[in-house]
Amino acid sequence: MHIAVGDDAVWVAGPGDALTRVDTATGTVAARGSTRGGVTALAADDADLWVLATGRIARYDRRTLAPRGAWRVPRSLRGLAVTGGGVWSVAGGSGRVVRIVPGGIREVPARQTGIAMLAGGGGRMYALAVRRRDGRTRCFLKRLDEATARVVDGAPIGCTPTRIVADGRWVWVLYGGGRTLVRRDGRTARGADHPIRAIPFPIDAATAGGSLLVMGDYGAGLRRVDRTRAVPVGPVIRLTSQPSALAGGPAGAWAASAAGGGVLMQLADGAAQPARTIRLG
């Protein structure tokens, strides 16, 4: 399952080929649509909802979920990141940054290559770049210009993160193969703290107010990290359904589960979770 969060709606892809828009004010399903399955990423900009599947990008009306076109793209295309300057992805074995447009993709002059993944948050865009030379692998976290994809700033980082989550003020780097979570300054993508230990196998995260809620090896639960102090706080927070995806945005933090035909859970900045549960099926 995949989630995209706007200012007044949350969009969910899954279970299966279901596509759903939930109104965050009323907590009700406002529109339903359908994908052709195989979704790998979901993103919403000011005008459209974009659905990436292997070898295909589709555009939907963000309010009604009516299809607005689908186009073939390289099967290697991976991930979607939204900024004020557009929707972006990574293509090819060379890992070049491309812009998503009606009709497919558009190459950009910046020609950033060696990119393994992108992340967008707070209008900013970040890239994990991987360089292999002389038998060594080096990784860099870069902040890219949100309109041109050119490098603004960045610094080396430990290899190789499994997820990057950006909330505007900070960039959180998750190492799913261990017990490490790293916080970076969102303005520069440079180091801000020592690694945050005692987070078992973090695989996804979303911000809710002053908290970062981390999904890891907890079963149906989350771990809370204080965003300002960058330290774990309190016990594991148990949820009614095991989440398969987290996402945050202007309308807060949300988790989705495939249980019972699909469940969307609003996450609160506190121990009582979830704040609201919405059935999608």
Summary of the structure (lengths in Angstrom):
residues: 281
radius of gyration: 17.9
end to end distance: 13.4
largest distance: 56.6
contacts: 974
relative contact order: 0.13
helix: 1%
strand: 58%
